[in-house]
């Protein structure tokens, strides 16, 4: 265990339950913020990969055709 972990545990043991609940909420908030930052970074990387392909943008007709094909495929799997 690192020195900071030991120090943190010692301080936590001295807190009343209501304060411990606040600490838990704050730690969960920090963890969620970190997860969002990682997800945003992955999304940015995905956009960079898509941009690197230098493909032309999809038209409305292309999008409609993709949606229709996906819907047909889903219906076939359900049957």
Beta strands, then each sheet from edge to edge (+ up, - down):
end
